Amino acid sequence: MWDLAAGILACILVAAATESTPEAAARAANPAAPASAVVGQALAPWSEGYLDIHHINTGRGNAAFFIFPDGTSMIFDAGALEDDWGRNVAPLVLGLALPNPSRRPGEWIADYIDQFKRPGMAGIDYALISHFHADHYGRVQFTSPASAHGNWKLAGITDVAERWPLGTLIDRDYPAYDFPVAQRGTKDKSLSNYFRFADGLATSGRSKVERFAVGRDDQIVLKYDPERYPTFSVRNIAANGAVWTGSGSASRNVLDVGQIADGKGKFNENPLSLMIRLDYGDFDYVTGGDTTGVHTPDQPEWFDMESKIAPVVGEVDALSLNHHGNRDATNADWLRALQPRIIVQQTWTSDHPGGDVVARITSKTLWPGQRDIFATHIQEPTKIAIGPWLTRNYRSMDGHVVIRVQPGGGAYDVYILDDRSTDRKVKAHFGPYQSRQ
């Protein structure tokens, strides 16, 4: 009997040792992955050589914090909405203020960064604002306090900068802010506040402020030890209707002012969003704000930016869904070209995601590969409206989503952190995954 049991156990061990999935290969290749997957405990700190991508959930807008392999830091958006905004869009339901409403969303983003910063970090090296919608940079209210550093109020990115000095602020149109129309005279109090902030940083010398340069891979770079990580880069893919050609740093324009702006100066901001791709060894990740992609009879051809961008992005291991997974983005061309293994959806209202987007990101017809889908928060009305196609296909629907790429970029893990607590302990671990070669 013991011999039989031993034989069965040996067969099991042999089968496990010869498992051929990409995840098994990653486990075999990286047996010394950091002990950061213990559910109920804190995520292990970032360490040299790792790439951390934190999708932060405040329930009130997009925010992602990056630590590059040499310790260079970056934030991509820092949105902030409040309850009064939610009343304006009823019956849509705005997300809960997380982890609690005792602080403004931007303050919670700053607090999150304080917990997961690299040792000795005194500021954020790069801050990117994908486009000028308040869920990506911060909505000012009557009650918003004044900055101690200049003539602007605190909401979203300005709250973050109050705690964390910014090395370089990058947006789609500094300093002119005139594409596709002049905006410096805007009546939008939140946007004019952001312009005062950007101008104030530049004139005070506290930070550099730059216009995003489409096509370049030398605007956002490793600042501390670039020679040690030659396979890491950040490529500026698209913004303002311009797209990298895929060769050198050249770009081409795919829309013009006459297309996007009407005669009254109104236009759709989302197609102008800036997009970046991170590469680290074999690992690739792309994020693009609210980039649009649907080309339907009710939309003009130029609205479909994703189909024009997809060929130069190519296959990636991971991405953040454009426009929160809203119905006007994440089209079939985009998914066929990128074929992501990991999909992250940054959400904050009950129309995220659109049901047709769920159909596309789960379709094995568009691409046959495996995919794991993670959302920062899916609301109950959304689950009811879309049904099992949503709930059966998402691996996680609540929590901060962290992608931790192992040294060299050959493998990576996904961690879900508790967004209801300031301790932000690990709720779940997925992986390791093998990066696509």
C-alpha positions, 0 to 999 in steps of 0.5 A: 500500500505504501509503495502504491501511495509513493508511486502515485505521489511520484507521478504527481510530482513528475507531472507538476515538474513537467507542467508546460504552462507559461505560468509554470515556466515563470515559477521555474525560472524565478524560484526566488520571487519576493515573498510578497504574496501572503494574503493578509499581510503587507506587500513587500517593499519595492527593491532594486531591479523590480518594476512596480505598477500600482493602479490606485483606487480612490473610487474617484478617478484614475491614478497609477504610480510606477517605480522603475527598476533603478528607483525612478518614480512616475505617476500617470494621472491623479484624478479627483471627483467628489459627491457633488459631481455624482449628483450631476450624472444621476442615475449613474452611481459614483464610486465610494470614496476610498478608503474613507471620506476623511481625506480628499482623493489626491491626499489618499493618492499621496498617502498610498505613494508614501506607503509604497515609495522606494527607500529615500524617495523625496519626490516624484520624478515624473508626473503625466496628465493624460488629458484635461478631464478632472477624473484624471487631474482633479476637480476643484470645489468651493471647499478646496484649500489653497496651496502653500506654494502658489496661486492654485487650489488642492485637488488631484494632482495638486494635492499629490504635488503638495506632499510630493515635489514633482521633478517634471510635469508633462501634459499634452499641450504645455505651454500654449494650451491652444490645441485644438482651440485656445483654452487658457481663457476657459471658464472651467475652474478646475482646468484654469486651476491646473493651468495656474499650477503648471505655470507656477511650477515652471516659473518658480523653478520647483519643477520642469514642465514639458509638452509630451513629445510623441515618438520619443523614448528619451523624455521619460528615462531612468534617472539613477542607474540607466546603464544597469537596465539597458532593456528598460524604456518608455516610448511616447506613443500618441497624443493630440492626434499625433501617433508614433510611426514606429521608426526612430522618434518620428510621428504623424498627424492623424487628425486636425483642428478642422475635424475635431473642433466644431465652429463654437470651440467645442471638442471631445478631449478624449481622443487627444489623450497621451499614451505611453508604452513601457518595455522592460526586457520581454515585458511590455505595458501600455496605458493611454488615458481615455483614448477612443476607438469605436468607429460606428455610424454615429461617430466620425472616422477620426474618433477611432484613434485605437485602430491608428495606434495599435499597429505601432504598439504591437503585442503587450503583456499588460495594459490599462483599458482605455477610457475605463472600459467605457463603451467607446474604446477598446475596439476589435483592432486594438485587441487583435493587435495587442493581445494582452495577457493582463487587463487592468480596468480603472473604474469609478462609476456604474457605466464602467465597463460597457457590456460590449467592451466586456464581450470584446475583452473576453472574446476568443475570436478576437485573440485566442490567448489566455487573459486575466482581467482585474478591475479596481472596482465594479459596482453592483448595478454594473454586475446586474446589468451585464451579468455572468459574462462580467462576473465569471470572467474577471479575476478580481473586481475590487482593490488596488491592482499592482503589477510587479515585474521581476528583475530583467522583465522575464516574469511578473505577478499581480497583487490585489490590495485592500482598498478599504483599509489604510493598511492596504494588505494583500487580498489576492495574488496571481502568477507569476506570469511569463513575459511574452518574448 
